[in-house]
Amino acid sequence: MLASAMLVACSPQPESGAAMDTGTSRQPVAAPVVHPIGPRIPAALPVGFSHVPPGTYEVHLHAICGGSQRYHLAYLPGLVVGAAHTGQVLVPTAEFGRGWCVIVYADAVRNIVLVTQPI
């Protein structure tokens, strides 16, 4: 009996202030993930033209940079060119990166292509 009392008395004791093992395991707590909000993509981007005579021109979006109406995809706002011989037209952002082309016509019946701009 004396030997078992000495064994208990000589065993390591937890330090004061140290937590005792309660037999339960600790589970990690998952923190919510915060996703940063990036810049908003604009609905349309400008496509610029230079060295164009002053005036207002019809503008179309085509599948290729040819003036043929069989490649026509959409009508775009008219291009207004001022005294500086420059102007721009807004093109929906979704149309970029598809290999399409913005075509400016010199005449109202769309027979003469004034300038093209691949987007």
PAZAPA-4460 file (N, C-alpha, C; in steps of 0.05 Angstrom, whole numbers, plus 32768, in hexadecimal, padded with zeros to 4 digits):
% residues 119
    n_x    n_y    n_z   ca_x   ca_y   ca_z    c_x    c_y    c_z   seq   type   mol
   8010   7FE9   8000   8000   8000   8000   8011   8019   8000     1      M     A
   8026   8018   800F   8039   802F   800F   8045   8033   7FF4     2      L     A
   804A   801E   7FE6   8056   8021   7FCB   8042   802E   7FB8     3      A     A
   8028   8027   7FB9   8015   8034   7FA7   8010   8051   7FAF     4      S     A
   8012   8058   7FC8   800F   8073   7FD1   8027   8084   7FC7     5      A     A
   803F   8078   7FC7   8056   8087   7FBD   8055   808A   7F9F     6      M     A
   804A   8076   7F91   8047   8078   7F74   8035   808F   7F6C     7      L     A
   801E   8092   7F7A   800B   80A7   7F74   8018   80C2   7F7C     8      V     A
   8026   80C3   7F92   8032   80DC   7F9B   8049   80E5   7F89     9      A     A
   8057   80D3   7F7C   806D   80DA   7F6B   8066   80DD   7F4D    10      C     A
   804E   80D8   7F46   8046   80DB   7F2A   8044   80F8   7F23    11      S     A
   8049   80FF   7F09   8049   811C   7F01   802D   8127   7F05    12      P     A
   802C   813F   7F10   8012   814D   7F14   8010   8163   7F00    13      Q     A
   7FF7   8168   7EF7   7FF3   817F   7EE4   7FFA   8199   7EF2    14      P     A
   8006   81AB   7EE1   800D   81C6   7EEB   7FF4   81D5   7EF2    15      E     A
   7FF6   81E6   7F05   7FDE   81F6   7F0B   7FD8   8209   7EF4    16      S     A
   7FBF   820B   7EEC   7FB7   821C   7ED6   7FB6   820D   7EBC    17      G     A
   7FC2   81F4   7EBB   7FC2   81E5   7EA2   7FA7   81D6   7EA0    18      A     A
   7F9D   81D5   7E88   7F83   81C7   7E84   7F88   81A9   7E86    19      A     A
   7F75   819C   7E92   7F77   817F   7E95   7F68   8173   7E7D    20      M     A
   7F72   815C   7E74   7F65   814D   7E5E   7F4A   8142   7E68    21      D     A
   7F35   814A   7E5B   7F1B   8141   7E63   7F12   8129   7E52    22      T     A
   7F23   8120   7E40   7F1C   8109   7E30   7F0E   8110   7E16    23      G     A
   7F06   8129   7E13   7EF9   8131   7DFA   7F0F   813D   7DE7    24      T     A
   7F0B   8138   7DCE   7F1F   8142   7DBA   7F16   815E   7DB1    25      S     A
   7F29   816E   7DAA   7F22   8189   7DA0   7F1D   8187   7D82    26      R     A
   7F08   8195   7D79   7F01   8196   7D5D   7F08   81B2   7D52    27      Q     A
   7F14   81B2   7D3A   7F19   81CD   7D2F   7EFF   81DB   7D28    28      P     A
   7EFF   81F5   7D2B   7EE8   8205   7D24   7EED   8211   7D09    29      V     A
   7EDB   820D   7CF6   7EDE   8219   7CDB   7ED4   8235   7CDC    30      A     A
   7EE5   8247   7CD4   7EDD   8263   7CD2   7ED0   8268   7CB6    31      A     A
   7EBD   827A   7CB4   7EB1   827F   7C9A   7EC6   828B   7C87    32      P     A
   7EC5   8283   7C6E   7ED7   828D   7C5A   7ECC   82A6   7C4E    33      V     A
   7EDC   82BB   7C4F   7ED4   82D4   7C44   7EDF   82D6   7C27    34      V     A
   7ECD   82D9   7C14   7ED5   82DC   7BF8   7ED5   82FA   7BF1    35      H     A
   7EED   8304   7BEA   7EEE   8321   7BE3   7EDD   8326   7BC9    36      P     A
   7ED1   833D   7BC9   7EC1   8345   7BB2   7ED4   8354   7B9F    37      I     A
   7ED6   8349   7B87   7EE8   8356   7B73   7EDA   836D   7B65    38      G     A
   7EE9   837A   7B53   7EDD   8390   7B45   7EC6   8386   7B33    39      P     A
   7EB2   8396   7B2F   7E9B   838F   7B1E   7EA4   8392   7B01    40      R     A
   7E9B   8380   7AF1   7EA0   8381   7AD4   7E8B   8394   7AC8    41      I     A
   7E95   83A7   7AB8   7E82   83BA   7AAC   7E70   83AB   7A97    42      P     A
   7E59   83B6   7A93   7E46   83AA   7A7F   7E50   83AD   7A63    43      A     A
   7E5F   83C3   7A5E   7E69   83C8   7A43   7E84   83D6   7A45    44      A     A
   7E94   83D2   7A30   7EAE   83DE   7A2E   7EB0   83EE   7A14    45      L     A
   7EBF   8404   7A15   7EC2   8414   79FD   7ED5   8408   79E9    46      P     A
   7ECF   840A   79D0   7EE1   8402   79BA   7EE6   841C   79AB    47      V     A
   7EFF   8424   79AA   7F07   843E   799E   7F0F   843C   7981    48      G     A
   7F09   8451   7973   7F11   8453   7957   7F1E   846E   7953    49      F     A
   7F33   846F   7942   7F41   8488   793C   7F46   848A   791E    50      S     A
   7F4D   84A2   7915   7F52   84A8   78F9   7F39   84A2   78E8    51      H     A
   7F22   84A9   78F3   7F08   84A6   78E5   7EFD   84C2   78DF    52      V     A
   7EF2   84C6   78C8   7EE7   84E1   78C2   7ED0   84E7   78D5    53      P     A
   7ECC   8500   78DD   7EB6   8507   78EF   7E9B   84FF   78E2    54      P     A
   7E89   84F6   78F4   7E6F   84EE   78EB   7E63   84D9   78FE    55      G     A
   7E4C   84CF   78F7   7E3F   84B9   7906   7E3D   84A1   78F4    56      T     A
   7E44   848A   78FF   7E46   8472   78EE   7E37   845B   78FB    57      Y     A
   7E2D   8449   78EA   7E20   8430   78F4   7E36   841D   78FC    58      E     A
   7E31   840E   7912   7E44   83FC   791D   7E36   83E1   7922    59      V     A
   7E44   83CC   791A   7E39   83B0   791E   7E4E   839F   792B    60      H     A
   7E45   838A   7937   7E56   8375   7941   7E54   835D   792E    61      L     A
   7E6B   8353   7925   7E6B   833D   7912   7E7C   8326   791C    62      H     A
   7E77   830E   7912   7E86   82F7   791A   7EA3   82F8   790F    63      A     A
   7EA6   8305   78F8   7EC1   8308   78ED   7EC4   8325   78E4    64      I     A
   7EDC   832E   78DE   7EE1   8349   78D6   7EDD   834D   78B9    65      C     A
   7EC7   8344   78AE   7EBF   8349   7893   7EA5   8359   7893    66      G     A
   7EA0   8368   787F   7E88   8378   787E   7E6F   836A   7876    67      G     A
   7E70   8351   786F   7E59   8342   7866   7E44   8340   787D    68      S     A
   7E2B   8345   7876   7E15   8344   7889   7E10   8327   7893    69      Q     A
   7E19   8313   7885   7E15   82F7   788E   7E24   82F1   78A8    70      R     A
   7E38   8302   78AF   7E47   82FE   78C8   7E3D   8310   78DE    71      Y     A
   7E27   831F   78D9   7E1B   8332   78EC   7E11   8324   7905    72      H     A
   7E18   832F   791D   7E0F   8325   7936   7DFD   8338   7945    73      L     A
   7E04   8352   7944   7DF4   8365   7954   7DF9   8382   794A    74      A     A
   7DE5   8393   794F   7DE8   83AF   794A   7DF4   83BC   7963    75      Y     A
   7E06   83CE   795F   7E12   83DD   7976   7E0B   83FA   7973    76      L     A
   7E0E   840A   7989   7E08   8426   7987   7E19   8433   7971    77      P     A
   7E0E   8449   7966   7E1C   8457   7951   7E36   8463   795B    78      G     A
   7E4A   8464   7949   7E64   8470   7950   7E63   848E   7948    79      L     A
   7E67   849F   795B   7E68   84BC   7956   7E85   84C4   7957    80      V     A
   7E8F   84CF   7941   7EAB   84D8   793F   7EAB   84F6   793D    81      V     A
   7EBB   8502   794E   7EBC   851F   7950   7ED3   852B   793F    82      G     A
   7ED9   8544   7944   7EEE   8553   7935   7F09   8547   7939    83      A     A
   7F0D   8538   794F   7F28   852C   7954   7F2B   8512   7944    84      A     A
   7F17   850A   7935   7F17   84F2   7924   7F19   84D9   7935    85      H     A
   7F0E   84DA   794D   7F0E   84C2   795F   7EF1   84BF   796A    86      T     A
   7EEB   84A7   7972   7ED2   84A1   797F   7ED2   8485   798B    87      G     A
   7EBE   847F   799A   7EBD   8465   79A6   7EA0   845B   79A7    88      Q     A
   7E9C   8441   79A8   7E82   8435   79AA   7E84   8421   79C1    89      V     A
   7E6E   841F   79D1   7E6D   840C   79E7   7E64   83F1   79DD    90      L     A
   7E73   83DD   79E5   7E6D   83C1   79DC   7E69   83B1   79F6    91      V     A
   7E53   83A1   79F7   7E4F   8390   7A0F   7E67   837F   7A16    92      P     A
   7E6E   837F   7A2F   7E86   8370   7A38   7E85   8353   7A30    93      T     A
   7E6E   8347   7A30   7E6B   832A   7A29   7E74   8324   7A0D    94      A     A
   7E75   8338   79FB   7E7D   8333   79DF   7E9B   8332   79DB    95      E     A
   7EAA   833A   79EF   7EC7   833A   79EC   7ED3   831D   79EF    96      F     A
   7EE9   8319   79E2   7EF7   82FF   79E5   7EEC   82E8   79D5    97      G     A
   7EDA   82EE   79C2   7ECE   82D9   79B2   7ED9   82D9   7995    98      R     A
   7EEB   82EB   7990   7EF6   82ED   7975   7EE5   82FD   7962    99      G     A
   7ED2   830C   796D   7EBF   831B   795C   7ECB   8336   7954   100      W     A
   7EBC   8345   7945   7EC6   835E   793A   7EB1   8374   793A   101      C     A
   7EBA   838C   7940   7EA9   83A4   793E   7EAE   83B0   7923   102      V     A
   7E99   83B5   7914   7E9B   83BF   78F9   7E8D   83DA   78F7   103      I     A
   7E9B   83EE   78EC   7E8F   8409   78E8   7E8A   840C   78CA   104      V     A
   7E72   8412   78C2   7E6B   8415   78A6   7E6B   8433   789F   105      Y     A
   7E75   8439   7886   7E76   8454   787D   7E5C   845D   7870   106      A     A
   7E4B   844A   7869   7E32   8452   785C   7E1A   8445   786A   107      D     A
   7E03   8451   7866   7DEA   8447   7874   7DE1   842C   786B   108      A     A
   7DE8   8424   7853   7DDF   8409   7849   7DF4   83F3   784F   109      V     A
   7E08   83FA   785D   7E1C   83E7   7867   7E2B   83D9   7850   110      R     A
   7E32   83E8   783C   7E42   83DC   7826   7E5F   83E2   7829   111      N     A
   7E66   83F8   7837   7E82   8401   7839   7E8B   83FF   7856   112      I     A
   7E9F   83EE   785B   7EAA   83EB   7876   7EBF   8401   7879   113      V     A
   7EBB   8412   788D   7ECE   8428   7892   7EE6   841E   78A3   114      L     A
   7EE0   840F   78B8   7EF5   8405   78C9   7EEB   83ED   78D9   115      V     A
   7EFD   83DC   78E1   7EF6   83C4   78F1   7F07   83C4   790A   116      T     A
   7EFE   83B7   791F   7F0D   83B5   7938   7F07   8399   7944   117      Q     A
   7F1A   8387   7944   7F16   836D   7951   7F14   8371   796F   118      P     A
   7F02   8362   797B   7F00   8363   7998   7F03   8346   79A3   119      I     A
***
